[in-house]
Amino acid sequence: MPTANYERYGLTGNPFRELASENLDDVTIYHVNQDADTLLRTIRDEVLDKENRAVVVVTGPQGAGKTQRLLVTAAEAREHQAFVVYFDVTTRSPWVLSDLAQAFEKSAKDAGLVRMLGAPGWLRAVTGLGKMKRETYDPKEAGRRIGEALNATTPSFLLLNDLHNLTESREADVFARTLEEVSGVIKPGVLLMFACYASYLAWLTANQPALASRINRTIPLVALSDDEARLVLAKKLLAKRIVEELEPTYPFDRQAIHDLNEAARGNPRRLFELADFALELGVATRAYQIDADVVRVALATRATLPAGTSQVWQETPAAGPTTTDSTPTKSAAPSGRPARRSIWGKSS
């Protein structure tokens, strides 16, 4: 059953509560293309056509969309029956190479490349990396095996997320030299792509110049424009929408979205966090819509709270005229209020 508090906005619930909802199943639904995505699409298509090989790094701060770009690349590559190994580098992994070998094995099984008679030679070579001595393994041998496995399965994609976490590991230098060897072995039809903070790329350039020199393209992610912020919020809202004829961004008006995006500095994850907070305030005060005044109060309150706080509002009657709790319709605006405008240019 729909949640009554959110029904006033034509929603079944708060669509911003699950900030990390993007996965291989829904990432392309919520994704908003920027200039970086046009470039990534060109690179991906050349690899899929086996015209080129590529080593690509995507940089940006936390929440900028690095993981999303890797997931979109993985999803679209799989649509073209490419072999994809997606691997999250975490600070919890005591041995990155061993975990990566397991990721290769899982991807091969998921792709149906492991037959009844056993695994292909390239996979046996990669899974054998788990037997190498920790932290002192031969990076050239490890990189050669990984590169040859990618060459044997073209078109193939090796996607490494959050490579900056490698700096927390004693394996940082040897694994970077492994990737250097991979980049030298791969042939046309292979994409090695990793995401990291810009600071890690600077460290890599200073400490592993041979690997840095083999990067074909560095793609820094830029802040969302207001139009892009409207679109990404509209896509999130659509997931909880129960009234089709409302504006895609309702209950947020244009000024509210501008103010939220400015406060978030164009960072998608931060934008969702602030939109979540503003929406909860709107529900609690029974505001007709989330406008600049609601956002101003939400941002001021949010700034005084400890990090990680999400729910502080208690539902109270709104001051002044209010609407009922019924689901809004296109004619629900009070008399004298200007008609809302759609981000697609249609009046409502």
Secondary structure, DSSP 8 states (H G I E B T S, - for coil): ---HHHHTTTBSS-TTS-TT---TTTHHHH----HHHHHHHHHHHHHHTTS--EEEEEE--TTSSHHHHHHHHHHHHHHTT-EEEEEE--TT-S-HHHHHHHHHHHHHHHTT--BTTB--HHHHHHHGGGGS-TTTS-HHHHHHHHHHHHHTTSSEEEEEE-GGGGGGSTTHHHHHHHHHHHHHH--TTEEEEEEE-HHHHHHHHHH-HHHHHT--EEEE-----HHHHHHHHHHHHHTTB--TTS-TTTTB-HHHHHHHHHHHTT-HHHHHHHHHHHHHHHHHHT-SSB-HHHHHHHHHHHHTS-TT----------SS----SS---TT-S-TT----B-TTS-B-
